[in-house]
Amino acid sequence: MLKLNAVLSLPGGGHLLCGEIFTTTPDARGRIQGSFRYTKEYLSTPDAFPLDPVHLPLGTAEIEADRPQGVHGVFEDALPDDWGRALLSAKYHIPRAEQTVPNLLKFLGTSGLGALSFYSGKENAYVDPSAAIHNLSGIVEAALNFDAGLPVDGNDLKALFICGSSPGGARPKALIKTNDGRQWIAKFPKLNDRYHVEAIEAGTLCLADNAGLNVPNFFIQKAGKRSVLLVERFDMTASLGRNHMISMQTLLDADGYYNLSYSDMFLIINKFSSKPRKDTDALFRQMVFNAAISNTDDHLKNFAMLHTEFGFCLSPAYDLLPDIYHNREHRLSFPQGAGTLPPDRKILERIGHVYKVSNPVRIIGDIYQSVSCWQDVFEEYDVPQKDIQRLEPAISRGLSRIQP
């Protein structure tokens, strides 16, 4: 039996023990039984809110986790994906058989993204998991060597373990602090990349910003001979507190990243958002943008809701890329029976009217106008011409579907 205390970092600073997680050891098939219950201290707090409004309503009852991982999805949201989990396991020498979700949460401790931290027994002291930006070059080289299975210098490996084992995603990342104290997620290249992914993502974020999407601050930083994309953390508050995050994958109880449809997310927003009209417009805008740039990697883990002083709301857009994997079909289905291929302008307009989007025709026009300049924007971010030429068919195909 493993018991974990779940601690919620507050937006204004400070933290509160919000609940307890109980899990069994895995059975012969690897399944884990588990449950969660809120603490009386948390329930008595005037600002208490459900960590997961679908699966963890406020109350004194112990709530079973009906998942083979043994914990509710909102807690697994705090863990990184493949690359970060591999780094976390290497950092603490966790054998493969013990790399269960509850065990990884125990080792993650206070270093995860979002507002939740975890500890067993005595409370862990908070350790800032971010590295100073002047150490970026060494961390990038350490990440590349670790990813390739090559030896890593001891000091660089130690720094990488601290800042690189908590960000999500399958690609190498680290948490970086700039000289003004602001916190960023640094995204690194991989040795086997076929595209200059960081430059392409920076250009795509610029396009999204021009198209009216809510995107985090970002910039490209040179680290030796390599380019690193830094994206500002939107789970951090101005007072260095935290905003709670929950993925759409968790809210929709999806088994994988790629199930369900944009329509399911519209329903979640309508039911749980504190600003449903604003968030409906924002999700529609992001859906049309994804169709326009052929962002086929639009899975449910790439959409989240934040809990702020006003309640739950849609997070800024993140992990935006054209179809660098040549998938053609989107991971999420489009509403109104459009399927996984990008719908045309008339269908998008109909979707907008069905979900009562404010002026869908104008939103589609804004995105078409902004994305039409994609080659100029990508050149500004030093995307090589060979990458632009390889992306051109997919983006042109997406734009042609929404052309006036």
C-alpha positions as CSV (number, residue, x, y, z in Angstrom):
1,M,0.0,0.0,0.0
2,L,1.3,3.4,-1.0
3,K,-0.1,6.6,0.5
4,L,0.5,10.0,-1.2
5,N,-0.4,13.4,0.2
6,A,-1.6,15.7,-2.6
7,V,-0.7,19.4,-2.0
8,L,-2.2,22.3,-3.8
9,S,-0.1,25.3,-4.4
10,L,-2.2,28.4,-4.2
11,P,-2.4,31.2,-6.8
12,G,-1.3,33.8,-4.2
13,G,1.6,31.6,-2.9
14,G,1.6,29.1,-0.1
15,H,0.1,25.6,-0.2
16,L,-2.6,23.4,1.3
17,L,-2.9,19.7,1.9
18,C,-5.9,19.0,-0.3
19,G,-6.2,15.2,-0.3
20,E,-4.8,11.8,0.2
21,I,-4.2,9.1,-2.5
22,F,-4.2,5.4,-1.6
23,T,-2.9,2.7,-4.0
24,T,-2.2,-1.0,-3.8
25,T,0.7,-2.8,-5.3
26,P,0.2,-3.9,-8.9
27,D,-1.5,-7.3,-9.4
28,A,-0.3,-10.0,-11.8
29,R,-1.7,-8.0,-14.8
30,G,-0.1,-4.8,-13.6
31,R,-3.4,-3.2,-12.5
32,I,-3.5,-1.0,-9.4
33,Q,-6.4,-0.3,-7.2
34,G,-6.6,3.2,-5.7
35,S,-8.7,5.9,-4.2
36,F,-8.7,9.6,-3.2
37,R,-10.3,11.6,-0.5
38,Y,-10.3,15.3,0.2
39,T,-9.0,16.5,3.6
40,K,-11.3,18.1,6.1
41,E,-8.9,21.1,6.1
42,Y,-9.3,21.6,2.4
43,L,-13.1,21.1,2.4
44,S,-13.5,23.8,5.1
45,T,-11.6,26.3,3.0
46,P,-13.9,28.9,1.5
47,D,-12.1,28.7,-1.9
48,A,-12.1,24.9,-2.1
49,F,-12.9,23.7,-5.6
50,P,-13.0,20.2,-7.1
51,L,-9.7,19.2,-8.6
52,D,-11.6,17.3,-11.3
53,P,-15.2,18.6,-11.6
54,V,-16.2,15.4,-13.5
55,H,-14.7,12.6,-11.4
56,L,-13.7,14.3,-8.0
57,P,-16.7,16.3,-6.7
58,L,-16.1,18.0,-3.3
59,G,-17.2,15.8,-0.4
60,T,-15.9,13.6,2.4
61,A,-16.4,10.3,0.6
62,E,-13.4,8.2,-0.5
63,I,-13.6,8.1,-4.3
64,E,-12.3,5.0,-6.1
65,A,-10.0,5.4,-9.1
66,D,-11.5,3.2,-11.8
67,R,-8.3,3.1,-13.8
68,P,-5.6,0.5,-14.1
69,Q,-3.0,3.1,-13.2
70,G,-4.6,3.3,-9.7
71,V,-4.9,7.1,-9.6
72,H,-7.4,9.6,-11.1
73,G,-6.3,11.1,-14.4
74,V,-5.9,14.6,-12.9
75,F,-3.0,13.4,-10.8
76,E,-1.4,11.6,-13.8
77,D,-1.7,15.0,-15.7
78,A,1.1,16.2,-13.4
79,L,3.5,13.7,-14.8
80,P,5.6,14.2,-17.9
81,D,5.2,11.9,-20.9
82,D,7.8,9.5,-22.4
83,W,11.0,11.6,-22.4
84,G,10.4,13.2,-19.0
85,R,9.4,9.8,-17.4
86,A,12.6,8.2,-18.7
87,L,14.6,11.0,-17.2
88,L,12.8,10.9,-13.9
89,S,13.4,7.1,-13.8
90,A,17.1,7.5,-14.5
91,K,17.4,10.3,-11.9
92,Y,16.1,8.1,-9.1
93,H,17.3,4.7,-10.5
94,I,13.7,3.4,-10.6
95,P,13.6,-0.2,-12.1
96,R,11.2,-0.7,-15.0
97,A,8.9,-2.9,-12.9
98,E,8.5,0.0,-10.4
99,Q,7.8,2.7,-12.9
100,T,4.1,2.9,-12.0
101,V,2.2,6.1,-12.0
102,P,1.9,6.3,-8.2
103,N,5.6,5.6,-7.7
104,L,6.5,8.2,-10.4
105,L,4.3,10.8,-8.6
106,K,6.1,10.0,-5.3
107,F,9.5,10.8,-7.0
108,L,8.1,13.8,-8.9
109,G,7.3,15.4,-5.6
110,T,7.1,19.2,-5.9
111,S,8.5,19.5,-9.4
112,G,5.4,18.9,-11.6
113,L,3.6,21.4,-13.8
114,G,0.3,22.7,-12.6
115,A,-0.6,23.3,-8.9
116,L,-0.4,19.8,-7.5
117,S,2.6,18.3,-5.6
118,F,2.9,14.9,-4.0
119,Y,4.8,13.4,-1.1
120,S,4.7,10.3,1.1
121,G,5.3,10.6,4.8
122,K,7.1,13.7,5.8
123,E,6.5,16.7,3.6
124,N,9.2,17.3,1.0
125,A,11.0,20.7,1.1
126,Y,10.2,22.7,-2.1
127,V,13.0,22.5,-4.6
128,D,12.9,24.9,-7.5
129,P,13.1,22.6,-10.6
130,S,14.1,25.4,-13.0
131,A,17.6,26.1,-14.2
132,A,19.2,29.5,-14.8
133,I,19.1,30.5,-18.5
134,H,22.9,31.0,-18.5
135,N,23.2,27.2,-18.0
136,L,21.1,26.5,-21.1
137,S,23.9,25.4,-23.5
138,G,25.2,22.7,-21.2
139,I,21.6,21.4,-20.5
140,V,20.8,21.2,-24.2
141,E,23.9,19.1,-24.9
142,A,23.1,16.9,-21.9
143,A,19.6,16.4,-23.1
144,L,20.8,15.5,-26.7
145,N,23.3,13.0,-25.3
146,F,20.8,11.5,-22.9
147,D,18.3,11.1,-25.6
148,A,20.8,9.4,-27.8
149,G,22.0,7.1,-25.0
150,L,25.4,8.7,-24.9
151,P,27.5,9.5,-21.7
152,V,26.6,12.8,-20.0
153,D,29.0,14.9,-17.9
154,G,28.1,14.6,-14.2
155,N,27.4,18.3,-13.5
156,D,25.3,18.7,-16.7
157,L,23.4,15.5,-16.0
158,K,22.7,16.7,-12.4
159,A,21.3,20.0,-13.8
160,L,19.3,18.1,-16.5
161,F,17.8,15.8,-13.8
162,I,16.6,18.9,-11.8
163,C,15.1,20.9,-14.6
164,G,14.2,18.3,-17.3
165,S,12.3,15.6,-15.5
166,S,9.0,17.4,-15.0
167,P,7.8,19.1,-18.2
168,G,5.3,17.1,-20.3
169,G,5.6,15.8,-23.8
170,A,7.6,13.3,-25.7
171,R,10.4,15.7,-26.8
172,P,13.3,16.9,-24.6
173,K,12.3,19.9,-22.5
174,A,13.5,21.7,-19.4
175,L,12.3,24.3,-17.0
176,I,14.3,27.6,-17.3
177,K,14.2,30.8,-15.2
178,T,15.2,34.0,-16.9
179,N,17.1,36.8,-15.0
180,D,13.8,38.6,-14.2
181,G,12.6,35.5,-12.3
182,R,10.0,34.5,-15.0
183,Q,9.6,30.7,-15.6
184,W,9.7,29.1,-19.0
185,I,9.5,25.7,-20.7
186,A,12.5,25.3,-22.9
187,K,12.0,22.9,-25.9
188,F,15.1,21.3,-27.4
189,P,15.9,19.8,-30.7
190,K,16.5,16.0,-31.1
191,L,19.5,14.5,-33.0
192,N,17.2,12.7,-35.4
193,D,14.9,15.6,-36.2
194,R,13.9,15.9,-39.9
195,Y,12.7,19.5,-39.4
196,H,13.8,22.5,-37.4
197,V,10.9,21.9,-35.0
198,E,11.7,24.7,-32.6
199,A,11.8,27.4,-35.3
200,I,8.6,26.0,-36.9
201,E,6.8,26.0,-33.6
202,A,7.9,29.6,-32.9
203,G,6.6,30.7,-36.3
204,T,3.3,28.8,-35.7
205,L,2.8,30.5,-32.3
206,C,3.4,33.9,-34.0
207,L,0.7,33.0,-36.7
208,A,-1.6,31.9,-33.9
209,D,-1.1,35.2,-32.0
210,N,-1.8,37.1,-35.2
211,A,-4.9,35.1,-35.8
212,G,-6.3,36.1,-32.4
213,L,-5.5,32.9,-30.4
214,N,-4.5,33.2,-26.8
215,V,-0.9,32.0,-26.7
216,P,1.8,32.2,-24.1
217,N,4.8,34.5,-24.5
218,F,7.7,32.9,-26.3
219,F,11.1,33.5,-27.9
220,I,14.0,31.7,-29.6
221,Q,17.2,31.5,-27.6
222,K,20.5,30.4,-29.1
223,A,22.3,27.8,-27.0
224,G,25.7,27.3,-28.7
225,K,25.0,26.2,-32.2
226,R,21.4,25.2,-31.5
227,S,18.1,27.0,-31.3
228,V,15.9,26.5,-28.2
229,L,12.2,27.6,-28.0
230,L,11.2,29.1,-24.7
231,V,7.5,29.3,-23.9
232,E,6.4,31.0,-20.7
233,R,4.6,28.9,-18.2
234,F,0.9,29.8,-17.9
235,D,0.4,27.7,-14.7
236,M,2.5,30.3,-12.8
237,T,0.9,33.4,-11.4
238,A,2.5,36.9,-11.1
239,S,3.1,36.3,-7.4
240,L,4.8,33.0,-8.2
241,G,1.9,30.9,-7.0
242,R,0.2,28.2,-9.2
243,N,-3.0,27.7,-11.2
244,H,-4.4,24.2,-11.1
245,M,-4.5,22.5,-14.5
246,I,-6.5,19.6,-15.9
247,S,-6.3,18.1,-19.4
248,M,-9.3,17.6,-21.6
249,Q,-8.2,13.9,-21.8
250,T,-8.9,13.6,-18.1
251,L,-12.1,15.6,-18.2
252,L,-13.4,13.4,-21.0
253,D,-12.2,10.2,-19.4
254,A,-10.5,9.2,-22.7
255,D,-8.3,6.1,-22.8
256,G,-5.9,7.6,-25.3
257,Y,-4.9,11.0,-26.6
258,Y,-6.7,10.7,-29.9
259,N,-10.3,9.7,-29.1
260,L,-13.4,11.7,-29.3
261,S,-14.1,15.0,-31.0
262,Y,-13.9,18.8,-30.8
263,S,-17.7,18.6,-30.0
264,D,-16.9,16.8,-26.8
265,M,-14.7,19.7,-25.7
266,F,-17.4,22.2,-26.6
267,L,-19.7,20.3,-24.2
268,I,-17.1,20.3,-21.4
269,I,-16.6,24.1,-21.8
270,N,-20.4,24.7,-21.8
271,K,-20.7,22.7,-18.6
272,F,-17.7,23.7,-16.5
273,S,-16.2,27.0,-17.8
274,S,-16.7,30.1,-15.8
275,K,-16.7,32.0,-19.1
276,P,-18.4,29.6,-21.5
277,R,-19.0,32.1,-24.3
278,K,-15.5,33.4,-24.3
279,D,-14.0,29.9,-24.1
280,T,-16.4,28.5,-26.8
281,D,-15.1,31.2,-29.2
282,A,-11.5,30.5,-28.2
283,L,-11.9,26.7,-28.8
284,F,-13.6,27.4,-32.2
285,R,-10.8,29.7,-33.2
286,Q,-8.2,27.1,-32.2
287,M,-10.1,24.4,-34.1
288,V,-10.2,26.5,-37.3
289,F,-6.5,27.4,-36.9
290,N,-5.5,23.7,-36.5
291,A,-7.4,23.0,-39.7
292,A,-5.8,25.8,-41.5
293,I,-2.2,24.9,-40.7
294,S,-2.9,21.2,-40.8
295,N,-2.0,20.6,-37.2
296,T,-3.0,17.0,-37.2
297,D,-1.4,16.3,-33.8
298,D,-4.4,17.9,-32.1
299,H,-4.9,15.3,-29.4
300,L,-6.8,15.8,-26.1
301,K,-3.6,16.1,-24.0
302,N,-2.9,19.3,-26.0
303,F,-6.0,21.0,-24.6
304,A,-6.4,21.9,-20.9
305,M,-8.4,24.0,-18.5
306,L,-6.9,26.2,-15.8
307,H,-8.5,27.1,-12.5
308,T,-8.2,30.8,-11.7
309,E,-9.8,33.1,-9.2
310,F,-12.9,33.1,-11.5
311,G,-13.1,29.3,-11.8
312,F,-12.2,26.9,-14.6
313,C,-11.4,28.4,-18.0
314,L,-9.7,27.2,-21.3
315,S,-5.9,27.4,-21.1
316,P,-3.8,29.3,-23.7
317,A,-3.1,27.3,-26.8
318,Y,0.1,25.3,-26.8
319,D,2.0,22.6,-28.8
320,L,0.9,24.1,-32.1
321,L,2.7,22.6,-35.2
322,P,1.8,22.0,-38.9
323,D,1.7,18.4,-40.1
324,I,5.4,17.6,-39.7
325,Y,4.6,13.9,-39.3
326,H,2.6,13.7,-42.6
327,N,-0.5,12.2,-41.0
328,R,-3.0,14.1,-43.2
329,E,-5.9,13.1,-40.8
330,H,-6.4,15.0,-37.6
331,R,-6.3,13.1,-34.2
332,L,-9.6,14.6,-33.2
333,S,-12.8,14.4,-35.2
334,F,-14.5,17.6,-36.3
335,P,-18.2,18.2,-35.3
336,Q,-21.2,17.8,-37.6
337,G,-20.0,14.4,-39.0
338,A,-17.0,16.1,-40.7
339,G,-14.6,13.3,-39.6
340,T,-10.9,13.6,-39.1
341,L,-10.2,15.3,-42.4
342,P,-10.3,19.2,-42.2
343,P,-13.8,20.4,-43.0
344,D,-14.4,23.2,-45.6
345,R,-15.5,26.7,-44.8
346,K,-19.2,26.0,-45.1
347,I,-19.1,23.2,-42.6
348,L,-16.9,25.3,-40.2
349,E,-19.5,28.1,-40.4
350,R,-22.2,25.6,-39.6
351,I,-20.3,24.3,-36.6
352,G,-19.9,27.9,-35.4
353,H,-23.6,28.5,-35.6
354,V,-24.4,25.2,-33.8
355,Y,-22.2,26.1,-30.9
356,K,-23.4,29.8,-30.9
357,V,-19.9,31.1,-31.6
358,S,-19.7,34.9,-31.9
359,N,-19.4,35.7,-35.6
360,P,-17.8,32.5,-36.9
361,V,-17.5,34.0,-40.4
362,R,-15.2,36.8,-39.1
363,I,-13.1,34.3,-37.1
364,I,-12.6,32.1,-40.1
365,G,-11.7,35.1,-42.2
366,D,-9.2,36.3,-39.6
367,I,-7.4,33.0,-39.5
368,Y,-7.3,32.7,-43.3
369,Q,-5.8,36.1,-43.6
370,S,-3.2,35.5,-40.9
371,V,-2.2,32.0,-41.9
372,S,-1.9,33.0,-45.6
373,C,1.3,34.9,-44.6
374,W,2.9,31.8,-43.1
375,Q,5.9,31.6,-45.3
376,D,7.0,35.2,-44.5
377,V,6.5,34.5,-40.8
378,F,8.4,31.3,-40.9
379,E,11.3,33.0,-42.7
380,E,11.4,35.6,-39.9
381,Y,12.0,32.8,-37.5
382,D,14.7,31.3,-39.6
383,V,12.9,28.2,-40.7
384,P,15.0,26.8,-43.6
385,Q,13.6,26.9,-47.1
386,K,13.8,23.1,-47.4
387,D,11.4,22.9,-44.4
388,I,9.1,25.5,-45.9
389,Q,8.9,23.6,-49.2
390,R,8.1,20.4,-47.4
391,L,5.4,22.0,-45.3
392,E,3.8,23.8,-48.2
393,P,1.5,21.1,-49.5
394,A,-0.1,20.5,-46.1
395,I,-0.6,24.1,-45.2
396,S,-1.8,25.0,-48.7
397,R,-4.3,22.1,-48.5
398,G,-5.6,23.4,-45.1
399,L,-5.9,27.0,-46.4
400,S,-7.7,26.0,-49.5
401,R,-10.5,24.5,-47.4
402,I,-11.2,27.8,-45.7
403,Q,-10.6,30.1,-48.6
404,P,-13.4,32.7,-49.0
